[in-house]
Amino acid sequence: MQLTHFGHSCLLAEFKNDSATTSVLFDPGNFSHGFEGITGLDAILITHQHPDHADTERLPALVDANPQAALYADPQTAEQLGGPWRAVNVGDEFTVGSLTVRGVGGKHAVIHPEIPVIDNISYLIGDGDHPARLMHPGDALFTPGEPVDVLATPAAAPWLKISEAVDFLRAVAPARAVPIHQAIIEPNARGIYYGRLSEMTDTDFQVLEAEKGTAF
């Protein structure tokens, strides 16, 4: 598997199987950059409706450039986007190329008790060797209760304390983790968050270089 980070929560995951490659793009939002020219996608997966995860201004061009891509989102976002977008509910399982994708979790983390909790589907991506090769939680702290190879773990958010970020990473306990949802942090301060996530867990923690593919 190769991961490319386009900033914030936008990840491109490419899985090679014999001579074929299956490419999945997660959460192309308005804090992310560099995904605009991607072609050849097999699927675009959106966790929830917030614009930092689903940029409705740039999504149409991305979809037009990838007419073969299957389009999946949480139920509320799928309804808002309409057309070919398919809703993913908790417990749903489907295939994308050589991959098995499962929808888990279902709800966004609580921002404030007075703010309604919206849909948020976390995705577990399985390949032929591991049923949860990659987990992208979106804005949720859902623990799947099964071994995860690579977790895209939120580093900071308006709904997240650093203690919660550490506890979430400890609870999922993946073999490896990469930080996402970092665009709200001033670049010079990101090391503070990354340091806690790296030092206070037993997970192999790796920061991805922007727009550069890294093999896992």
C-alpha positions in Angstrom: 0.0 0.0 0.0 1.2 3.5 -0.8 -0.3 6.6 1.0 -0.1 10.1 -0.3 -1.2 13.0 2.0 -2.7 16.1 0.4 -3.1 17.9 3.6 -5.6 17.8 6.5 -7.7 14.6 6.1 -7.2 14.0 2.3 -5.4 10.7 1.7 -4.8 8.8 -1.5 -4.4 5.1 -0.9 -3.0 2.9 -3.7 -3.1 -0.9 -3.4 -1.2 -3.1 -5.8 -2.4 -6.6 -6.5 -0.4 -8.5 -9.1 -0.5 -6.2 -12.2 -3.5 -4.0 -11.0 -3.6 -1.0 -8.7 -6.7 0.1 -6.9 -6.7 3.8 -6.0 -9.0 5.3 -3.3 -9.2 9.0 -2.4 -10.5 10.0 1.1 -12.0 13.4 2.1 -11.0 15.9 -0.5 -11.8 19.0 1.5 -11.2 22.7 1.4 -8.1 22.6 3.6 -6.4 20.1 1.3 -4.5 20.9 -1.9 -2.9 18.9 -4.7 -5.6 16.4 -5.3 -7.3 18.4 -8.1 -5.3 16.8 -10.9 -5.7 13.2 -9.9 -7.1 10.8 -12.5 -7.6 7.0 -12.5 -9.3 6.8 -9.2 -11.4 3.7 -8.5 -13.3 5.4 -5.6 -13.8 8.6 -3.7 -14.8 8.1 -0.1 -16.2 10.9 2.1 -16.6 10.5 5.8 -18.9 13.5 6.5 -20.3 16.7 5.2 -18.0 19.3 6.8 -16.2 21.4 4.1 -12.8 20.5 5.3 -13.7 16.9 4.3 -15.9 17.5 1.3 -15.2 20.6 -0.8 -18.3 21.0 -2.8 -16.7 23.6 -5.1 -13.9 21.3 -6.3 -15.6 18.0 -6.0 -17.5 18.3 -9.4 -14.3 18.7 -11.4 -12.6 15.8 -9.5 -15.6 13.6 -10.3 -15.7 14.6 -13.9 -12.0 13.8 -14.2 -12.7 10.3 -12.8 -15.9 9.1 -14.4 -15.0 5.5 -13.6 -14.7 6.2 -9.8 -17.4 4.8 -7.4 -18.6 7.6 -5.1 -19.4 6.8 -1.5 -20.3 9.0 1.5 -22.1 9.0 4.8 -25.9 9.1 4.4 -26.4 12.8 5.0 -23.6 13.8 2.6 -24.8 11.4 -0.1 -28.2 12.9 0.1 -26.8 16.4 -0.2 -24.5 15.6 -3.1 -27.2 13.5 -4.9 -26.6 11.9 -8.3 -24.3 9.0 -8.3 -23.2 9.3 -4.6 -24.1 6.2 -2.7 -24.8 6.2 1.0 -22.7 4.1 3.4 -24.4 3.0 6.6 -22.8 1.3 9.6 -22.4 -2.4 8.8 -22.3 -1.9 5.0 -19.6 -3.8 3.1 -18.7 -3.4 -0.5 -15.8 -4.0 -2.9 -13.6 -1.5 -4.8 -11.4 -3.3 -7.2 -9.4 -5.8 -5.1 -10.4 -4.2 -1.8 -13.1 -4.8 0.7 -14.5 -1.6 2.3 -16.6 -1.6 5.5 -18.5 1.3 7.0 -18.2 1.6 10.8 -18.9 4.1 13.6 -21.6 6.3 12.2 -21.4 9.5 14.2 -19.2 12.6 14.3 -17.4 13.3 17.6 -19.3 15.7 19.8 -18.1 19.3 19.2 -20.4 20.8 21.9 -23.5 19.5 23.5 -25.6 22.2 21.9 -24.4 21.4 18.4 -26.3 18.5 16.7 -24.2 15.4 16.0 -24.0 14.6 12.3 -23.3 11.4 10.4 -19.7 10.3 10.1 -18.8 7.0 8.5 -15.3 5.6 9.4 -13.9 3.3 6.7 -12.0 0.1 7.2 -10.2 -1.0 4.0 -9.2 -4.6 3.7 -6.9 -6.2 1.1 -6.0 -9.8 0.5 -3.6 -9.9 3.4 -5.3 -7.9 6.1 -9.1 -7.2 6.7 -8.2 -3.7 8.1 -5.1 -2.7 6.2 -6.2 1.0 6.6 -8.7 2.9 8.8 -9.8 6.4 8.0 -12.0 7.6 10.9 -12.9 11.1 9.6 -13.9 13.1 12.6 -14.8 10.2 14.9 -13.2 8.5 17.8 -14.7 5.1 17.0 -12.7 2.1 18.1 -13.3 -0.9 15.7 -12.3 -3.6 18.2 -10.1 -5.5 15.7 -6.5 -5.3 14.6 -5.7 -2.3 12.3 -2.6 -2.1 10.3 -2.4 1.6 9.5 -4.6 4.2 11.2 -5.0 7.8 9.8 -5.3 9.3 13.3 -6.6 12.9 13.9 -3.9 15.0 15.4 -6.0 18.1 16.5 -9.5 19.5 16.1 -12.0 21.8 17.7 -13.6 18.6 19.1 -10.4 17.0 20.2 -8.1 17.4 23.2 -4.5 16.0 22.9 -5.3 13.6 25.7 -8.3 12.3 23.7 -6.1 12.0 20.6 -3.6 9.9 22.6 -6.3 7.8 24.1 -7.9 7.1 20.8 -4.6 6.0 19.3 -3.9 3.8 22.3 -7.4 2.3 22.1 -7.2 1.4 18.4 -3.6 0.3 18.9 -2.7 0.0 15.2 0.6 -1.4 14.1 1.3 2.0 12.3 -0.3 5.4 12.3 -0.1 8.6 10.2 -1.5 12.0 11.4 -4.3 13.7 9.6 -6.6 16.7 10.4 -3.5 18.8 11.1 -4.3 21.8 8.9 -5.9 23.7 11.8 -2.5 23.7 13.6 0.1 26.4 12.7 2.9 24.4 11.0 5.6 25.3 13.6 3.3 23.9 16.3 2.5 20.6 14.8 5.6 18.9 16.3 4.0 19.4 19.8 1.0 17.3 18.8 3.0 14.8 16.8 5.4 14.4 19.7 2.7 13.4 22.1 1.2 10.9 19.7 4.5 9.4 19.1 6.0 9.4 22.6 2.9 8.3 24.5 1.9 5.3 22.4 3.5 2.1 21.3 2.5 2.6 17.7 5.0 3.1 14.9 4.1 6.8 14.2 5.1 8.3 10.8 4.4 11.8 9.5 3.8 11.8 5.8 5.6 14.3 3.5 3.0 16.4 1.7 2.1 15.1 -1.8 4.8 12.4 -1.7 3.8 8.7 -1.8 5.0 6.6 1.1 5.0 2.8 1.0 3.5 0.8 3.9 
